[in-house]
Amino acid sequence: MRTICLTIGFDGTEYHGYQIQRGKRTVQGTLQQAVRLVLPGTVSVTGCGRTDAGVHAQVYYVRVVTQSEMPLRKIPLALTANLPDDITVYRASEMPADFHPRYSMQSKEYTYRIWNRRTRNPFLLRYAYHVPRAVNREAMRLAARGFLGTHDFRCCQSAGSDQEDTVRTIYECELTERGDLLELRIRGSGFLYNMVRIIAGTVLEAGLGRMDPAAVATILAGGERAQMGPTLPAHGLAMTAVTYKEGFVP
Amino acid sequence: MRTICLTIGFDGTEYHGYQIQRGKRTVQGTLQQAVRLVLPGTVSVTGCGRTDAGVHAQVYYVRVVTQSEMPLRKIPLALTANLPDDITVYRASEMPADFHPRYSMQSKEYTYRIWNRRTRNPFLLRYAYHVPRAVNREAMRLAARGFLGTHDFRCCQSAGSDQEDTVRTIYECELTERGDLLELRIRGSGFLYNMVRIIAGTVLEAGLGRMDPAAVATILAGGERAQMGPTLPAHGLAMTAVTYKEGFVP
């Protein structure tokens, strides 16, 4: 039996997230079909975490446990040829048997993109949230810094989550600009349900002058969801990096 | 009468180029309809040059001569609201009456994008040409430098062009890399029919080891189209900048 890690990427526009769901088009469901076809003798296909409907992944990692003896080099092309255009397999790596795409993880990075100009950008319709009003970027930077560190993030999750342990560590939370495109890059130990989109919504509220950017720490400590900003739309969000523990780097 | 310059952008995938053509969907045709609606009393809509079918423009400039008195500030949003998603008007500027989007131009910049990894990138399907084979980037850089300067570029145009003066100046021709994405940025005084796509094709031939990158200057002097590389596909190409002469900067 071999343990293989696939580095994939997907445009999430047409999917109900990664995780398989009955009767819905998901990345996992679509990928499993291709894996079954190309790598017969596969016993499991496990992703590195759930993603919401419509969220993209520039990189995403998937463990495949299989009896197939196809050479590593051939796997990316063979799988990609059997996948729709909006999913691709970049790389296949041989891994130790105890590799787990979620538990062997060190940190995960998401990027939330905002197109901040009065009129839309035709190239970013699917990949950035359009905010036509000018924002205060300095206030956004300040608000972003308020999320750094280890906190109880229970006020940064959407209702309906049954997560009991809500303590997470945010290592980086930084706003960068490329002209009118704002990118909020957030790297953390893990994220609660909708947490990145709520953090982005809070940072944006500060940019729009509707919230004191210095208040983030206090609000976090207070733990009230209603004090945070709105959950921003899914299409602006993409998983952009994952780091793994030593010995488990794909 | 007012002379207005519109800064626009368009995803060219669904268009037969900028220039209006009977019975075909063009950017100019689509834009003129919106202008007629939003700015009544418009006498002309003139673009800054032809673009091939399928070519994109991150920026493109259009002169509108009109009797409409709509305030400048309102024009971008009013026009964009009346355009399909793949065209946007970023800005409207008041210009001197002798401004011409083509003749007042100083230089034009195009960028040709190549995705150079074995499997496709789902986010760049429409915006980069996929070259799965590894290329020699140093050879590409060297070949690119061969196009710099003032030359007779008659070997860099497609058959069917009736252009008599084929001398042009290339100010910059540079390959940059962002991981597996290669970008060939070409800035010149002007370009012949398919010239950028032929230059990109020649640079790529050098990268694939099918042409001596040092031979570009000799081949240019020889003037034979067949000695140059192929015309690369349109979807990898985008107009990325235009500079205008003093007094005519929109």
Chai-1 contact restraints between the chains, C-beta under 6 A:
chainA,res_idxA,chainB,res_idxB,connection_type,confidence,min_distance_angstrom,max_distance_angstrom,comment,restraint_id
A,G9,B,P122,contact,1.0,0.0,6.0,A-B,restraint_1
A,F10,B,P122,contact,1.0,0.0,6.0,A-B,restraint_2
A,D11,B,P122,contact,1.0,0.0,6.0,A-B,restraint_3
A,P76,B,T119,contact,1.0,0.0,6.0,A-B,restraint_4
A,L77,B,R118,contact,1.0,0.0,6.0,A-B,restraint_5
A,T80,B,T119,contact,1.0,0.0,6.0,A-B,restraint_6
A,D85,B,L125,contact,1.0,0.0,6.0,A-B,restraint_7
A,D86,B,P122,contact,1.0,0.0,6.0,A-B,restraint_8
A,T88,B,T119,contact,1.0,0.0,6.0,A-B,restraint_9
A,T88,B,R120,contact,1.0,0.0,6.0,A-B,restraint_10
A,T88,B,P122,contact,1.0,0.0,6.0,A-B,restraint_11
A,Y90,B,T119,contact,1.0,0.0,6.0,A-B,restraint_12
A,R118,B,P76,contact,1.0,0.0,6.0,A-B,restraint_13
A,R118,B,L77,contact,1.0,0.0,6.0,A-B,restraint_14
A,T119,B,P76,contact,1.0,0.0,6.0,A-B,restraint_15
A,T119,B,T80,contact,1.0,0.0,6.0,A-B,restraint_16
A,T119,B,T88,contact,1.0,0.0,6.0,A-B,restraint_17
A,T119,B,Y90,contact,1.0,0.0,6.0,A-B,restraint_18
A,R120,B,T88,contact,1.0,0.0,6.0,A-B,restraint_19
A,P122,B,G9,contact,1.0,0.0,6.0,A-B,restraint_20
A,P122,B,F10,contact,1.0,0.0,6.0,A-B,restraint_21
A,P122,B,D11,contact,1.0,0.0,6.0,A-B,restraint_22
A,P122,B,D86,contact,1.0,0.0,6.0,A-B,restraint_23
A,P122,B,T88,contact,1.0,0.0,6.0,A-B,restraint_24
A,L125,B,D85,contact,1.0,0.0,6.0,A-B,restraint_25
